[in-house]
Amino acid sequence: MTAQAAAALDMRVKMLFSNQSVQWLLAEHADRLTGFGDERWPIARHLESSAELGVDIRACTQALHASGADRALLSQHCAGVEGMVSFVEQGSAPGWRMLVF
């Protein structure tokens, strides 16, 4: 939700799903509901909405490997994989801010 709000405000947003959150990017979980109350959406809808707003969605290479998953199993809305070092390096560059959840 935070990424969608920032993108709607014309901020460049990149999300790196690491640790267990990388599971959300696996196509097999696309129909799983997330959210609260009557506003629960399938994960695929959240990812699609974010991608449509220009959010760059990435899977952490180490987390993907640790989960035993393969790049071929990622959601179509995932733009690819990225390492944590390059993500942190970009987040520390001028013009970028980093939020960690």
C-alpha positions as CSV (number, residue, x, y, z in Angstrom):
1,M,0.0,0.0,0.0
2,T,2.8,2.4,0.8
3,A,4.5,1.7,-2.5
4,Q,1.3,2.4,-4.4
5,A,0.7,5.6,-2.5
6,A,4.3,6.8,-3.2
7,A,4.0,5.9,-6.9
8,A,0.6,7.7,-7.1
9,L,2.5,10.8,-5.9
10,D,4.9,10.4,-8.8
11,M,7.8,9.1,-6.7
12,R,10.1,6.4,-8.2
13,V,9.5,3.2,-6.2
14,K,11.4,-0.1,-6.2
15,M,10.3,-2.9,-3.9
16,L,12.7,-5.8,-3.1
17,F,10.9,-8.8,-1.6
18,S,13.3,-10.6,0.7
19,N,13.1,-13.3,3.4
20,Q,9.7,-14.9,3.5
21,S,8.0,-12.1,1.6
22,V,9.5,-13.4,-1.6
23,Q,6.8,-16.1,-1.4
24,W,4.3,-13.4,-2.4
25,L,5.9,-13.1,-5.8
26,L,5.5,-16.7,-6.6
27,A,2.7,-17.3,-9.2
28,E,1.4,-20.2,-7.1
29,H,0.2,-17.7,-4.5
30,A,-1.5,-15.3,-6.9
31,D,-5.0,-16.0,-5.6
32,R,-4.1,-15.8,-1.9
33,L,-6.0,-13.0,-0.2
34,T,-4.3,-10.3,1.7
35,G,-5.5,-7.1,3.3
36,F,-8.2,-6.3,5.9
37,G,-11.9,-6.8,6.2
38,D,-13.9,-6.2,3.0
39,E,-10.8,-4.8,1.3
40,R,-9.0,-8.1,1.0
41,W,-7.5,-8.6,-2.5
42,P,-5.6,-11.4,-4.2
43,I,-1.9,-10.9,-4.1
44,A,-1.9,-10.8,-7.9
45,R,-4.2,-7.8,-7.8
46,H,-1.9,-5.9,-5.4
47,L,1.1,-6.7,-7.6
48,E,-0.7,-5.7,-10.8
49,S,-1.9,-2.4,-9.3
50,S,1.6,-1.6,-8.1
51,A,3.2,-2.5,-11.5
52,E,0.6,-0.4,-13.3
53,L,1.6,2.6,-11.1
54,G,5.2,2.1,-12.2
55,V,6.5,0.3,-9.1
56,D,9.6,-1.8,-10.0
57,I,9.0,-5.1,-8.2
58,R,12.0,-7.4,-7.6
59,A,12.8,-10.6,-5.8
60,C,15.9,-10.9,-3.6
61,T,18.2,-13.5,-5.3
62,Q,19.3,-15.0,-1.9
63,A,15.7,-15.2,-0.6
64,L,14.5,-16.8,-3.8
65,H,17.3,-19.3,-3.7
66,A,16.7,-20.1,0.0
67,S,13.1,-20.7,-0.6
68,G,14.0,-23.3,-3.3
69,A,12.1,-21.4,-5.9
70,D,13.2,-20.6,-9.5
71,R,12.9,-17.3,-11.4
72,A,10.5,-19.1,-13.8
73,L,8.0,-19.4,-10.9
74,L,7.7,-15.6,-10.3
75,S,4.6,-13.5,-11.0
76,Q,4.4,-11.8,-14.3
77,H,4.4,-8.5,-12.4
78,C,7.9,-9.2,-10.9
79,A,10.4,-7.3,-13.0
80,G,13.2,-9.7,-12.1
81,V,15.7,-10.4,-9.3
82,E,18.2,-8.2,-7.5
83,G,20.8,-8.7,-4.8
84,M,20.5,-6.9,-1.5
85,V,23.8,-5.1,-1.9
86,S,22.8,-3.4,-5.2
87,F,19.4,-2.5,-3.7
88,V,20.9,-0.9,-0.6
89,E,23.5,0.9,-2.7
90,Q,20.8,2.4,-4.9
91,G,18.8,3.3,-1.9
92,S,21.7,5.3,-0.5
93,A,22.2,7.3,-3.7
94,P,21.2,10.9,-4.0
95,G,17.5,11.3,-4.7
96,W,16.5,8.0,-3.1
97,R,15.0,7.2,0.3
98,M,14.7,3.7,1.7
99,L,11.9,2.3,3.8
100,V,12.2,-1.2,5.3
101,F,9.2,-3.1,6.4
